[in-house]
Amino acid sequence: MFTLKCEIKIGSYTFYSVQEVKIKRSLHSFVDTAFITIPASAAIRYTGKLPTKSVFSSADQFAEGNKVEIWLGYDDDRQLEFEGFVKRINAASPCVIECEGYSWQLQQKGVLDSNKTIELKKLLTKITEGTDIILSDEIPDLNLNQAYFTGKTGTDILDWLKKDLYMNVYFEGKLLYAGFDHMQSPKAGVYARGRKATDPLSYRTIENNASYKIGDTVIKDDELKFRKASDAQVLVKAIYIDKKNQPHTAEAGDANGAETTLHISHFEDRKALQKAAENKLSTLKYDGYEGKLIAFLQPFAFPGCKAKISDDKFTARNGTYRIESTEVTFGASGGRRIAEIGIKI
């Protein structure tokens, strides 16, 4: 029989019991969040020189900026569901510790930078300098124009890339991606029993798909709807106006479809314009699922992983799909993973 286990590291403390944990991660957001609920008073293991330390007030033991790791699973098969920092502590009863992923470090970092033109990778290197953030090697080569930032934070710039340049911007732990695709090789932390919070993490590439069988290993799937690309007639236009007031346009989709227009003023690369149009089209027109399914903690999966879905009633829908977001809950009532399913791969 499998037993649910947790291992939570906050600062120098590690504890193996918790009232409740809630975690949210998404390909559509660069802010990962977690909420850890513990009793207002608790006994917490200290992983420094002293082996243990009894505490009376849980809230007094933690501080904003403490590093956080949340490992959940069954028996010794524990997976790294979240890594980040303490953002806020609600010193009520029970005590709720609000955590944020590595975007938290960028919220603390002010940026004063003006560039007539700058490479995307160089801009991201500047805003992540002095943090623990690692840039993905899959970030595309792209020159940005008129990148002027005054009184902005690092997260303001990520928001600018996402909203004004229509890029996909998200974290995978401490790994940051920005571009028009998604990281192709998701990685997860490797569990090591007895590892101290100050010890470095090692990572592994996720090679196996998460398998879900509708009506069997899936607890609930009534929010999951199948959609076909042929059901939507859409045309996306990405437009850049150059210095001579001449428009440059890239199109993706159906010639006579309902038009969606992207006005982009910070790059004129023709290939990038085309990628921006195709990226937007992929959110409007695709073969795949729309909605979420509820399953147990296993199989382990997170945004960017692949889900292999089988359905005996609708075999035509069997296939491999991209996981867009996950919501993980853990507590006395058990562990659940809500996975948002997207495009068919």
C-alpha positions as CSV (number, residue, x, y, z in Angstrom):
1,M,0.0,0.0,0.0
2,F,1.3,3.4,-0.9
3,T,1.6,6.2,1.7
4,L,1.5,9.9,0.9
5,K,4.6,11.7,1.9
6,C,5.8,15.3,1.9
7,E,9.1,16.9,2.5
8,I,9.1,20.7,2.7
9,K,12.3,22.8,3.0
10,I,12.0,26.5,4.0
11,G,15.3,28.2,4.8
12,S,17.2,25.9,7.1
13,Y,14.2,24.0,8.2
14,T,12.8,20.7,6.9
15,F,9.4,19.3,7.9
16,Y,7.5,16.2,6.9
17,S,4.0,17.0,8.0
18,V,1.7,19.8,6.7
19,Q,-1.9,20.7,7.0
20,E,-2.3,21.6,3.4
21,V,-0.3,22.6,0.2
22,K,-1.6,24.2,-2.9
23,I,0.7,24.8,-6.0
24,K,-0.1,26.4,-9.3
25,R,2.2,26.4,-12.4
26,S,1.5,27.3,-16.0
27,L,3.0,27.8,-19.5
28,H,0.9,31.0,-19.7
29,S,2.4,32.7,-16.6
30,F,5.9,33.3,-15.4
31,V,4.7,33.4,-11.8
32,D,4.6,30.0,-10.0
33,T,2.8,30.1,-6.7
34,A,2.5,27.8,-3.6
35,F,0.6,28.1,-0.4
36,I,1.8,26.1,2.6
37,T,-0.6,25.8,5.6
38,I,0.9,24.6,8.9
39,P,-0.3,24.8,12.5
40,A,0.3,28.1,14.3
41,S,2.8,26.3,16.5
42,A,4.8,23.3,15.4
43,A,7.9,21.2,16.0
44,I,10.2,21.7,13.0
45,R,13.5,19.9,12.2
46,Y,16.5,22.3,11.8
47,T,19.1,21.1,9.3
48,G,22.0,23.1,10.5
49,K,24.4,22.1,13.3
50,L,21.6,21.3,15.7
51,P,19.7,18.1,14.6
52,T,16.3,19.3,15.9
53,K,14.6,22.4,17.3
54,S,11.2,22.7,18.9
55,V,9.5,26.0,18.1
56,F,6.4,27.6,19.5
57,S,5.4,30.0,16.8
58,S,5.6,28.8,13.2
59,A,5.5,32.2,11.7
60,D,8.5,33.4,13.7
61,Q,10.8,30.8,12.1
62,F,10.5,32.0,8.5
63,A,11.1,35.2,6.7
64,E,10.4,36.7,3.3
65,G,13.1,35.5,0.8
66,N,13.7,32.2,2.5
67,K,14.3,29.5,-0.2
68,V,11.5,26.9,-0.5
69,E,11.3,23.4,-1.9
70,I,8.2,21.3,-1.9
71,W,8.6,17.5,-2.5
72,L,5.4,15.4,-2.7
73,G,4.8,11.8,-3.6
74,Y,4.3,8.2,-2.3
75,D,6.8,6.6,0.1
76,D,10.3,7.5,-1.2
77,D,9.1,8.3,-4.7
78,R,9.0,12.1,-4.0
79,Q,9.0,14.7,-6.8
80,L,9.9,18.4,-6.7
81,E,6.6,20.1,-7.3
82,F,7.8,23.6,-6.5
83,E,10.9,25.7,-5.9
84,G,11.0,29.3,-5.1
85,F,10.9,31.7,-2.2
86,V,8.8,32.9,0.7
87,K,6.8,35.9,-0.4
88,R,4.5,36.5,2.5
89,I,3.6,35.0,5.9
90,N,0.1,35.1,7.3
91,A,0.8,34.7,11.0
92,A,-2.8,33.6,11.8
93,S,-4.1,30.3,13.0
94,P,-3.3,28.2,11.0
95,C,-0.1,29.8,9.6
96,V,-0.2,30.2,5.8
97,I,3.1,30.7,4.0
98,E,2.7,32.3,0.6
99,C,5.5,31.4,-1.8
100,E,6.5,32.5,-5.3
101,G,8.8,30.9,-7.9
102,Y,12.0,32.5,-9.2
103,S,10.1,35.4,-10.6
104,W,10.2,36.7,-7.0
105,Q,13.9,37.5,-7.5
106,L,13.1,39.7,-10.5
107,Q,10.5,41.6,-8.5
108,Q,13.2,42.7,-6.1
109,K,15.5,43.8,-9.0
110,G,15.1,47.3,-10.4
111,V,16.2,47.9,-14.0
112,L,17.4,51.1,-15.6
113,D,18.4,50.4,-19.1
114,S,18.0,52.0,-22.5
115,N,18.8,50.3,-25.8
116,K,18.1,51.4,-29.3
117,T,18.6,47.8,-30.2
118,I,19.5,44.7,-28.0
119,E,19.5,41.0,-28.4
120,L,16.8,39.2,-26.4
121,K,19.3,36.9,-24.7
122,K,21.4,39.9,-23.7
123,L,18.4,41.7,-22.3
124,L,17.4,38.6,-20.2
125,T,21.1,38.2,-19.1
126,K,21.0,41.8,-17.8
127,I,17.8,41.5,-15.8
128,T,18.8,38.1,-14.3
129,E,22.3,39.1,-13.3
130,G,22.9,38.5,-9.6
131,T,20.0,36.1,-9.3
132,D,19.9,32.2,-9.2
133,I,18.0,32.2,-12.5
134,I,19.4,30.2,-15.4
135,L,18.4,31.1,-19.0
136,S,17.2,28.3,-21.3
137,D,19.5,27.5,-24.2
138,E,16.4,27.3,-26.3
139,I,15.8,31.1,-26.2
140,P,15.8,32.3,-29.9
141,D,18.2,34.8,-31.4
142,L,16.2,38.0,-31.8
143,N,17.1,41.7,-32.0
144,L,14.7,44.0,-30.1
145,N,14.3,47.7,-31.0
146,Q,13.5,50.7,-28.7
147,A,14.0,48.7,-25.5
148,Y,13.9,51.6,-23.0
149,F,13.2,50.8,-19.4
150,T,13.1,53.3,-16.5
151,G,11.8,52.5,-13.1
152,K,10.9,49.0,-14.1
153,T,11.5,45.6,-12.4
154,G,12.6,42.4,-14.0
155,T,9.1,41.1,-14.0
156,D,7.9,44.3,-15.7
157,I,10.2,43.4,-18.6
158,L,9.0,39.8,-18.7
159,D,5.4,41.2,-18.8
160,W,6.4,43.5,-21.7
161,L,7.8,40.5,-23.6
162,K,4.7,38.6,-23.0
163,K,2.0,41.2,-23.7
164,D,3.7,43.5,-26.3
165,L,5.8,41.0,-28.2
166,Y,3.4,38.1,-27.8
167,M,6.0,35.7,-26.5
168,N,5.7,32.6,-24.3
169,V,7.5,33.5,-21.1
170,Y,7.6,31.0,-18.2
171,F,9.8,29.3,-15.6
172,E,10.6,25.7,-15.1
173,G,12.0,25.9,-11.6
174,K,14.9,28.4,-11.9
175,L,15.1,27.9,-15.7
176,L,13.6,30.9,-17.6
177,Y,12.3,30.7,-21.2
178,A,11.2,33.5,-23.5
179,G,10.3,33.0,-27.2
180,F,7.7,31.7,-29.6
181,D,7.9,28.0,-28.8
182,H,8.2,26.0,-25.6
183,M,11.1,24.1,-24.0
184,Q,11.4,20.7,-25.7
185,S,13.1,18.8,-22.8
186,P,11.4,19.4,-19.5
187,K,13.6,18.8,-16.4
188,A,12.7,18.0,-12.8
189,G,14.7,17.8,-9.5
190,V,16.2,14.5,-8.4
191,Y,15.2,13.5,-4.8
192,A,18.0,12.6,-2.4
193,R,17.1,11.4,1.1
194,G,18.7,13.5,3.9
195,R,19.8,16.3,1.5
196,K,20.1,19.6,3.3
197,A,18.4,22.7,2.0
198,T,21.7,24.3,1.3
199,D,23.0,21.4,-0.8
200,P,22.8,21.9,-4.6
201,L,20.0,20.2,-6.6
202,S,20.6,17.9,-9.5
203,Y,18.1,17.6,-12.3
204,R,16.9,14.9,-14.8
205,T,15.2,15.1,-18.1
206,I,11.6,13.9,-18.2
207,E,11.5,11.2,-20.9
208,N,8.3,9.3,-20.1
209,N,4.8,10.7,-20.9
210,A,2.3,10.9,-18.1
211,S,-0.4,8.3,-18.9
212,Y,-4.0,9.0,-18.2
213,K,-6.9,6.7,-19.0
214,I,-10.3,8.3,-19.0
215,G,-12.7,6.4,-16.7
216,D,-9.8,4.6,-14.9
217,T,-6.8,6.6,-13.6
218,V,-8.6,9.9,-14.1
219,I,-10.8,10.9,-11.2
220,K,-12.8,13.5,-13.1
221,D,-12.8,14.6,-16.7
222,D,-16.2,16.4,-17.2
223,E,-14.4,19.7,-17.9
224,L,-12.3,18.2,-20.7
225,K,-13.6,19.1,-24.2
226,F,-12.2,17.9,-27.5
227,R,-11.7,20.5,-30.3
228,K,-10.7,20.3,-33.9
229,A,-8.6,22.8,-35.8
230,S,-11.0,22.5,-38.8
231,D,-13.9,23.8,-36.6
232,A,-12.3,27.3,-36.4
233,Q,-11.5,29.5,-39.4
234,V,-9.0,32.1,-38.2
235,L,-6.5,34.4,-39.8
236,V,-3.7,36.0,-37.6
237,K,-1.8,39.0,-38.9
238,A,1.4,40.3,-37.3
239,I,2.2,43.8,-38.4
240,Y,5.4,45.9,-37.9
241,I,5.6,49.6,-39.1
242,D,9.2,50.5,-39.9
243,K,10.9,54.0,-39.6
244,K,9.6,54.9,-43.1
245,N,6.1,54.2,-42.0
246,Q,5.9,51.2,-44.2
247,P,4.0,48.1,-42.9
248,H,5.5,44.6,-42.8
249,T,3.0,41.8,-42.4
250,A,3.2,38.1,-41.6
251,E,0.1,35.9,-41.8
252,A,-0.9,32.5,-40.4
253,G,-4.2,30.6,-40.7
254,D,-7.1,30.6,-43.1
255,A,-7.2,33.3,-45.8
256,N,-11.0,34.0,-45.3
257,G,-11.0,33.4,-41.5
258,A,-12.0,35.8,-38.7
259,E,-9.0,38.2,-38.4
260,T,-6.9,38.7,-35.3
261,T,-4.2,41.4,-35.6
262,L,-1.0,41.8,-33.6
263,H,0.6,45.2,-33.8
264,I,4.3,44.7,-32.9
265,S,6.7,47.7,-32.7
266,H,9.8,46.2,-31.2
267,F,11.2,43.9,-33.8
268,E,11.2,43.8,-37.6
269,D,12.7,40.4,-38.2
270,R,10.5,38.7,-40.8
271,K,10.9,35.2,-39.3
272,A,10.1,36.5,-35.9
273,L,6.9,38.2,-37.2
274,Q,5.9,34.9,-38.7
275,K,6.6,33.0,-35.5
276,A,4.5,35.6,-33.5
277,A,1.6,35.0,-35.9
278,E,1.9,31.2,-35.7
279,N,2.2,31.3,-32.0
280,K,-1.0,33.2,-31.6
281,L,-2.7,31.0,-34.1
282,S,-1.8,27.9,-32.1
283,T,-3.9,29.2,-29.2
284,L,-6.9,29.8,-31.4
285,K,-6.9,26.9,-33.8
286,Y,-5.6,23.4,-32.9
287,D,-6.4,19.7,-32.6
288,G,-6.5,18.8,-29.0
289,Y,-8.3,19.2,-25.7
290,E,-9.6,22.3,-23.9
291,G,-10.2,22.1,-20.2
292,K,-8.8,20.1,-17.2
293,L,-8.8,16.6,-15.8
294,I,-8.3,15.6,-12.1
295,A,-6.0,12.7,-11.3
296,F,-3.9,11.5,-8.4
297,L,-0.3,12.8,-7.6
298,Q,1.1,10.0,-9.8
299,P,1.8,10.2,-12.6
300,F,4.1,13.1,-11.9
301,A,3.8,15.9,-14.5
302,F,4.0,19.7,-14.8
303,P,3.5,22.3,-17.5
304,G,5.4,21.5,-20.7
305,C,5.3,17.7,-20.1
306,K,3.4,15.4,-22.4
307,A,0.2,13.6,-21.4
308,K,-0.7,10.3,-23.1
309,I,-4.5,10.1,-23.0
310,S,-6.5,7.0,-23.8
311,D,-10.3,6.8,-24.0
312,D,-12.1,3.5,-24.7
313,K,-15.3,5.3,-25.7
314,F,-13.7,7.8,-28.1
315,T,-10.6,6.1,-29.4
316,A,-10.1,8.7,-32.1
317,R,-9.1,11.1,-29.3
318,N,-6.3,8.8,-28.0
319,G,-2.9,10.5,-28.4
320,T,-0.2,12.6,-26.8
321,Y,-1.0,16.1,-25.7
322,R,0.9,19.0,-24.1
323,I,0.1,19.9,-20.5
324,E,-0.6,23.6,-20.3
325,S,-0.9,24.1,-16.5
326,T,-1.1,22.1,-13.3
327,E,-2.7,22.7,-9.9
328,V,-1.5,20.4,-7.1
329,T,-3.2,19.9,-3.7
330,F,-1.9,17.9,-0.8
331,G,-3.3,17.4,2.7
332,A,-5.2,15.1,5.1
333,S,-7.8,14.3,2.4
334,G,-5.1,13.1,-0.1
335,G,-3.2,14.4,-3.0
336,R,-4.6,15.5,-6.4
337,R,-3.2,16.9,-9.6
338,I,-5.4,19.0,-11.9
339,A,-3.9,19.1,-15.4
340,E,-5.0,21.5,-18.1
341,I,-4.6,19.6,-21.4
342,G,-3.9,21.4,-24.7
343,I,-2.7,20.9,-28.2
344,K,-2.2,17.4,-29.6
345,I,1.5,16.7,-30.3
